Amino acid sequence: MNQEVPNTGRLQKNTGEIHIRRCDYYIWAVQGAGRTIVFDSGVRPALADERKLGGYVSPDKALTRIGIDAKKAEHLVISHIHFDHGGGIELFPNAKIYVQRKEYDFWVYDPISRRPPYAAVADPVANKQFGDLRGSRIALYSLMETRRFFLESSCS
């Protein structure tokens, strides 16, 4: 039996389950020099429905409101692979996806990422998509490479 959870967006434990009633998430887009770079991909629609996220707007629809077609985005930078930051990669089918190597390896390969408390912020479907894309659309980098990555035309 589930009880009402305050509209805080926080993960809360109730009768052994984790409930999220509302989850505000952010994606960012930068346009200039003839290109668009999107930062984070938000929550994928099926997971938002599964978790019953109130007030959910699909990231691709949110971008359309400001004149950006997610299907045409060429670059997608993922800050970290939680469900609300990297879960919507399927909405960006043509984008090269940039993610930190250690972050990628943890969420895609490390079995600890599938246990509590990590499982509460994971999206197993998206994590599998990340794994399936390695070698094709995924560009991995380390924190030490970040400056070179962004400043020396790795996004070109």
N, C-alpha and C positions, 0 to 999 in steps of 0.2 A: 504494500500500500504506500503510495507516494504522497508526501505532504507538499503543500505550496512552498516554493522556494522564493525568497526575496529577489527582487529584480536587480541584483547586484552584478551579474556577470561573473561572479566567482564560482569556482568549483566547490560544491558542498556535498558532504557525505550524509546519506540518509538511508537507513536500513540496508547498508552494505552496497549501495549504488551511488554513483556520482551523477548529479543532476545539474544541468545548466538551463536556466529558464530564458536568459537573454545573454547574448554575447555580442558586444560591439567590437568590431574589428576594423582595421584600417588598411587601405592600399594606397600607394602613392604613384603618381605618374609625373615624369619630367619630360618636357618636349623642348627641343631646340636643335639647331644645326640639322634640320631635316629628319630627325629621328625621335622616337618615343621609347623611353625606358620605364617599365612598370616595376615598382618595388612591392613585393609580396603579392600573393594571389588570392588571399582571403579563404573563405570556406567553400567547399564544393557544394552545389545545391542538394544532392542526395543526402549528404551528411547533415546539412542544416535541417532538412526535413526529418531525418531520423532522430536528431537531438532536439527537435521541436524548438528551434531558435526563434524567439519572438522578434518581429520587426526585420527579419532577414531580407536583404536585397542581394541578389547574385552579383558577384564582382564584375562580370562582363556587362551586366545591365547598368551598374553604377558607372562604369567607364563610358558606356554609350551616352550617358547623360552629359558628359563633358567632351563628346566628340571623338572618343577613342574606341576603335574596334579591337577587342581583345584577340580576335582571330588573326588580326594583322600585326599584332605587337611582335617586334623582332627580338626584344631583350626583356627578360624577366629576372630580377634579382630577388632572391629569397633570403630574408634576414635570419630566419631559423625555421625548422621544420615542425612547428606545432600546427594543429589542424586549422587554426585561424590565420596562419601566415603562409603556409605552403600547401594547404589542402586543395586549393582551386587550380592547380597547374593544368588540369585537363581543359580548362577554359582558354588556354593559351597554346593552341596546337602548333603554331609556327614559331614560337619564341625559343631562342636559346636561353637556357635556364642557368643562372649563376648561383652557386651555393658554396659555403665554406666546406672544405674537405672533411674536417673533423665532425662537423654537424651532420653532413651527409652520411658518413660512415657509421656514426652512432645510430641514427634513426633508420637506416636501411639495413645494416648488418648486425648490430649488437642486440642480442636477445634481451638484455636488460631494458631496452627501450619499449618492450612489449609488456613490462610488469608495472604494477603500481609503484610510485605515483605517476610515472611517465606515460602509461597507457591512457590516462585521463586526458592528456593533451595531444595524443597521437591520432592520426587518421591512417589506419592500416592500408586502405585502398590507395591513398595518395602516396604513402611510403613505398608501396609496391610499384606505383607508376614511376617514382623517382628511380628506383632500382632498375626498372625496365629501360629507362632512358639513358642510362650510363653508357658513354661511348658514342652517343648520337647527339642529343640536344643538351646534355648536362656539361657545364664547364665548372670544374672544381678548382678552388683556390684556397690558400691558407691565409690567415690573418696577416702574416708578414708580406704577402703578395698583394694586399688590398690596394695600396697606393699605386703600384705599377698597374694593377688590374684596371683601375678606373682612369688613371691619368695618361697612360701610354697606349691608348687606343685598343685595349682588349675588347671593348664593346663596339668596335667599328665593324 
